[in-house]
């Protein structure tokens, strides 16, 4: 609810990494690992901002932030085929009106 993200190992209660206030205090609505690139994850906050984290590039801050200005985004899911080498990765965004948008992610965050 405060924008904090914690990365845990399954065998430990203590987080391996913790990022406080990663969304400037906005609650996180959704968070998902990239299906095609294990070091990348995406976070959606309550203000319709999508944060892209690439832990191989920077493990302190998101590498990109994209604001969806037109309408509030209420849910996010990722789609892709990890078993294929094409590295296609898409983000499905559900908006408050019920509209669904699918956007493709840049290759640098999608390629294995």
N, C-alpha and C positions, 0 to 999 in steps of 0.2 A: 504493500500500500504506500510505501515511501520512496519507491524507485530503486531500492537496493536489489542487487543480484548476487547470489551466492552459488559458487561451483563446488559441488560435493563429490567425494569419492564414495562409492557404495558401502565401503567397509568402515567409514569413520563419521562421527557426528560433527566434527569440526570441518568447516569449509576449507578447500584448498586455496581458493581465491574469493575475495569479497569486494564488490564495487558498491560503495555507499552513494546514494543520491545520483545514480547513473542517468536519471531522467529529469534532473532538476526538480525532484520532489513529486513528479507526477506518478500516479499508480501505474504499475505494469499490468496491461490487459492480457497480453500473450507473449510467450517466449518459446522459440523453437530452434533446434540445431538444424543446420543445412543438411540436406539428405545426401548431397554429393561431395561435400568438403567438411570433414569432421572438426576442423578448428574454427569454423564460422557459425555464429548464431545470430538470430534476429529477435529484437524485442519491440513490442508495440506498446506505447503508453496511452493513457486516457485522453491525451490531446491530439491523437492521430499522428504521432511522430513514430517513425520506424528507425531504430538504431541498428546498425550493422557492426558486429564485433568480429574481427579476425584476429584470433589470439596469436597467430604466427607473425602478424604484422605489428600489432600493438596490444599488449595485455593489460594496459592501464585505462584506455579510453576506447570508445567506439571509433571505427575507421570512417564511418559515414553516418549521416542522419538525413532522413527524407521526411518532409512534412506533406501530408495529404490534405490540401487546403479546402477542397470542394465540399466535403461532407464528413461527418464523424465516422471513423472506422471503429467497429465494435468487435471484430474478430479477425484473426489472421491465421493462415495455414500455409505450409510450404509444400510444393510438389516437385518431384524429380525422380529420376531412376538411377540410384547409386550404382547399379550393376552395369550401366552403360557408360562408355568413356566420353560421350559428347559433352558432358558437364552442364546440361540444361537444368536450370533451377528456376522455378516460378514461385511467386508469392500470390496467394489468393486473399483478397481483402473483402470482407463483408461490411457494407456500410449501413448506417442507421435506417435508411429508406428501404433496405432489402436488396439493393443493387450489389452485384458481385463483380469485382475487377480482378483480372489476372495480369500480372506484370512479370516480365522476365528479369532476372538478376544479371548484372555484368559478369562476364566470364571469369574475371579475376577473383570473384567471391564464390563462384560456382564450380569451377574446374577442380577435379580431384588432385 
